[in-house]
Amino acid sequence: WGGLPLGALAVEDGRIAWLGPEAALPGDGAARLALDAEGRLLTPGLVDCHTHLVHAGSRAAEWGERLAGASYEEVAARGGGILATVRATRAAGFDGLLAASRPRLAALLADGATTVEVKSGYGLDLETELTMLRVARRLGELLPVTVRTTFLGAHAVPPEFAGRADAYVDFLIDRLLPAVAGGLADALDAYCEPHAFSTAQVNRLFSAAARRGLPVKLHAEQRSDQGGAALVAARRGLSADHLEHLSPAGVKALAAAGTVAVLLPGAFLHLREPRRPPVAALRAAGVPLAVATDLNPGTSPLGSITAAMNLGCTLLGLTPAEALAGATRNGARALGLDDRGVLAQGRRGDLALWNLEHPADLVGRLALPSLATRVVAGAVHHAPSR
């Protein structure tokens, strides 16, 4: 957390080749490009390890309904919630989704992100789920960022399978998993709640993912304790995300497995959740803590990873140091990436230079623009104006 005052760093072939005091910088060899940080703060590039940024449509009206007293489940039962976004996303097509999603990703990059996870889950049919993942891949080609894709077909039961959740899980296993496991998806996720999918159904999906070599993660214990964290931990999953209703047994399971706990304060705030994730218990057990935006149209319309870091402290009880680690090395760990998130020799040269002097200034500000420069695999990208 204290960092390296008056430090210097060299990147070669996309990786950090040297790091140390500026006075000890090797004099041999000429750099093709030299940047004087002028005493500003340098951190690893930020990692947003949980987003739903590829989608169409708006659900702002639902927020008003919840403010007036309706529960999330009541809104969903009236045709809102995830299925409302499914209808809009299915109608948008590739070009419409690309046009709608690109500004959302650009906002994250302007906020210092160099790696961003993008989930499917608003198609729930073969064509649209594949389209969402292809849009995510295309975004990673168009913009200077690493995009990691996650297949979230088990986000909700679609209208075509209403009342037949088991049959829909069969469809995911038999039709969609073979289509996405060949390169479109880097991992599989599911939503484990009574109004979504049971632990038994999720376990079937996890078994099918394992047969195809896909790592798993899980939306777990957001609205109730279903034992989802223990389930994903038993599979040595990458992460368990949300966790407001996580039990002591779930904490113990995550710690034993080394599975990352991903905290999503944007959803906690927007849904006005009455219960916080057990951060103190997770910390005491040594569970790695990540923080992410959960950028989505219904429950976390948050397009700033630095704001998520701040909210993780003010709402959920993270320390500033934990929040920064949560959006760098632990965020990378939640995506199965061990080559980034830390300023160290041999790690990927993903960097963020800030118009700030101390990391506490970065975490303590709430979505105020402070990025000076992003570096992605050694390539310099100046921050766009806001």
N, C-alpha and C positions, 0 to 999 in steps of 0.2 A: 504493500500500500504506500510505503514511503517513496518507492521508486528510485531512480538513479538521477540525481541532480547533475547538470552539465554533462549529460550522456551523449553518446553518438551511436549510430546504427548503420550498418551497410547491408544492402540486399543485392544478391547475385543470383541470376537464373530463377527469380521468383521466390527465393528463400532468404531468410536472415543469415548472412554469412559472418557477421561480427557484431558484437554488442559490448559496450563498456564505456569507461570515462572518455570524454572527448580528448583529453590530453594524451590518452594512450592509443588513439586511432592510428592504425598502421599507415605509414606514409608511402608504401609501395603501391603502385598501380593508380591509374587515374579513373575516377568515376565518370560515367557518361552524363550523369545528372547529379548535382549536389543541391540539397535543400537546407537552408538555414532555418531552423525552427524558431529562432529568436527567443528562446526561453519558454516557449509554449509547451503545453501538455501533449505528450505522445502516448497513445494506448494501442493495444491490439485493435484491429477492426472489430466492430460489434457484431454479435451473432444473434439474430432473432430466430429462435428455434421452434416457434409455434405461431403460424399464421394461416388464415383462410382468405388470403387476399385476392385470389381468382374467384370472382363471383359477379353477378349482375343484380340490379334492382336495389331498392331501399327498404329498410324496415324501421324507419324513424318513427312511424306512427305507433309501432308496438311499444316503444319506449314510453310514449304518452299513456298508453293503456296500463303499463306496469306502474307508472307514477300514480295513476288513479286507483291502484289497488289490485289489478289483475296479476295473477302469478304467471311465471314462465309457462307452466304446464297448461294453464287456462288459455293463454294466447295460442299455444300450439294446437290445442284441441279445437279451436275455432278456425283452423286453417292457416294460422300464422306460423311463426318460428321458422325452423329449418326448411320446411316444405314450401313456404312462401318464396324463399330464395331459390329453391329447386326450380319452381315454375319459371322464374325470371332467368335463371342461368340456362335452362334448357332452351329457352327462346332466343338467347343471345348469339349463339354460334361462335366459331373460333375468332373471327375478326372483332365481333362485339365484345367478347371477353378480353381479348388482348388490349383493345382500346380502353376498356374500363379499368383494367388491372394495372396497366403500365404506370399511371400516375401514383398509385398506391405504393408500388415498389420504389419508384423514384423518390418518394417522400422518405422512405426508410433509408435509402442511400444518402440522402441529404442530411440525415440524422446520424450518420457514421456507420451504418451497417455495411458489412462486406460479405456476409453469408446470411441467407434468408431461407427458411423452410416454407414451403407452400403445399397445402393439403388440397386434395380433391374433396368430394363429399357433398357437393351441391348439384350433382347430376343424378346419381342413384340409378342410372341406366348405363348400358354399355357405351353408347355413343358419347354421351355428355361427360361421363367420368374420364374417358380417354381424351376427349377434347380439353378438359380442364388441365390434365397433366401435360398435354402437348403445349398448351398456352404457357404453363409454368416453365417448361423447358425453353420455349422460344424467348420468354422474358430474360432468361439467363444468357441467351445469345445476344440479345439486343442491348442489354445494360451491363456495365462492369460490376458484376456480382456473381458469387456462387449461389445457385439455386438448388436446394435439395427438395425433392418431391416426396410426398407421403400419400399413399392411397388410403382414403377414408370412406370407402364405399359403405361401411357400417356406421354411418352418421345418423341415419333415421330410416325407418321402413317407408318406402315410396308408396304412392297411392295404388300402383299396380299390384302390390303385395299386401295391401291393408288386411290386417288380421292374420297374416301368414308370414310371420317373421322368420320362422325356421326355413320356409321355402325360399325366402329372400337370401338367407345365409347360404343355402345351397347354390343359388344363382351366383353369388359373389365368388364362391369357391370354384364352381365349375366353369363359369364364363369370364368373369372379370379378372380374377387373379392370374390366370394364364396369359391374359392380354397385357397386364401391367408389369409382370415380374421379369419381363425380358429387357428392361432398361428404362421404362417410363417411370417407375416408382423406385425410390431408394429405401422405403420402409412401408409398413402397414400400421394403421391406427384404427381404433374403434371407439365408440361412445357407449360406455357401460353404465346404464341407468335403467330404472323400471320402465320409463317411457321410451327407451331406445333398445338396448340389447343386454341380455342376461350374461352372467359370467360363463354359463355353459355354451351359449352361442359364440361369445368372444373366444372361448377356449378352442372351439372348432376352427375358427378363423386363424387363430395363432398356430394351430397344428398345420393347417394348410400353408400358411406363410413359411413355416419352418421347412416344409418339404420343398419349397421353391427358393429357399435361401434368403428370404426377406426378413430383416430385423423388425421388431415390433415395438410399439409404444401404445399408450392408452389414455383416453380421457377418463379419469378415475376419480371417484369420490367427490364430484363437484356438488351434486344435489343431495346425495345420500351415500351411506356406506354400503357398498355392494361387494366389498372384498376385491375390487379390481386392482388395487395396488399390489396386493399379494399375488394375484394372478399374473400380472405382467412381470413382477419380480421373479416368480418361479420360472419364467421363460427367459430370464436374464435379459429382459427388455431394456431398450435404450432409456425410456423415461416413463414416468407416470405424471400426468398433467392435471392441474386444478387443485384437488386434494383438500378442499375445505372440510370434508367430513372424514378425513383419514383417521383411522384408529391406531392405538399403540401397536397392535399386531401388524398393521400395515407399515408403520414406521420401521419396525424391526425387520420386516421382510425386505423393504427397500435398502436398508443398511446392509443386510447380509448379501444382497445381490449386487450392490454397487450401482443400482438403477438411479438415475437422476430424478429429483423432484422438481418439476417445472411449475413455477408459480406464475399466475396470470392475473395480476392486480386490476387490469382493465375490466375483465369480466366481473371480478369481485365488486368493483365500484359500480359498474353499469347496472348490474342486477341487484345491487344493494343487499348483498349477501349478509346474513346476520352472524355468520360463523367464519372465523379466519382459519386458514391452514395452520397446523401445529408447527410453526417455524421453530420454536424453541426446542421441541422434541426432536425434530429432524436435525437441527444443529447439534444437539447433544449426542445423537446417534451417529453423527459423521456422514449423513446422507448429503451428497452433492446437491447444491441448490442452484437452479437456473431461474432466470426471469425472462419473460417474453411478452409480446404485445397481444397475442391472440387476435390479431386484426381480423374482424369479421363484421358483417352488416347488422347483426342483431343484438349481440351481447357484449361486444368489445370493439367499438368503432375507434380504435386507438392506433394511430399511424406514426408513433414515435417510440423508439426503443429507449431513448433517454428518459422520456416521461414514464415508461414502464418501470425503469430502474428507480425513479423517484417514488412512484406509487408503491413499489415493493417495500421501500423503507417506511413511508409515512402511513401506509394502510396495513401492511402485513408484518412489519417488525424486522425486516432485514437491516443489517448495518450497511453503510455506504460501501465498505469494502466487499461485502457479500454481494451487493447489487452489481458492482462492476464485474466481479468474478462470474456472476450469474449470466451476464450478457457477453462474456468473452469465453473463458476456458470451460466453464460448466455448460454454457449454451452449446459450444462445439461438441462437448462430450455427449450431450443429449441427442446429437445428430450422428454420433458414431465417428466424429472427425477428431483425430488426435494430432493433426498437423497444423493446428492454428489455435488462436485464442490466448497465446502467451508470447511475450517478447523474449525469445530465446533462440540461440543459434540452431539452425536447421529447421526451424518452424517456417511456415508459409509467410511470405512478406505481405500480410494484410494489416494495414496500419490506419490509424485515425489521428490526425493532428488537430488540436482544438485551440481556439482562441481563449484559453484558460491557463491557469498556472498550477492547479492542484486537482486531483481526481475528485475530491469532495465537492469542488465547484461543478463538475460534470453531473454528479448524481443529485446535487442539491437544487439544480435548476429544473423547472418544469416546462419542457418543450420550448425553450428559448434557443434560437439558432446560434450555435457556437462552433460548428465544424469549419475548419480552415481547408483541410486537404484530406482526401482518402487515397490510400495506396492499396491496390489489389494485385497480389502476386508480383509486387515490385513495380507495377505500372501506376503512374501518378494521375489522379483524377481530382481536379479542383472542385470544391463544393459548389453546387449551383446556388444562385441567389434565391432568396425566398421573399 
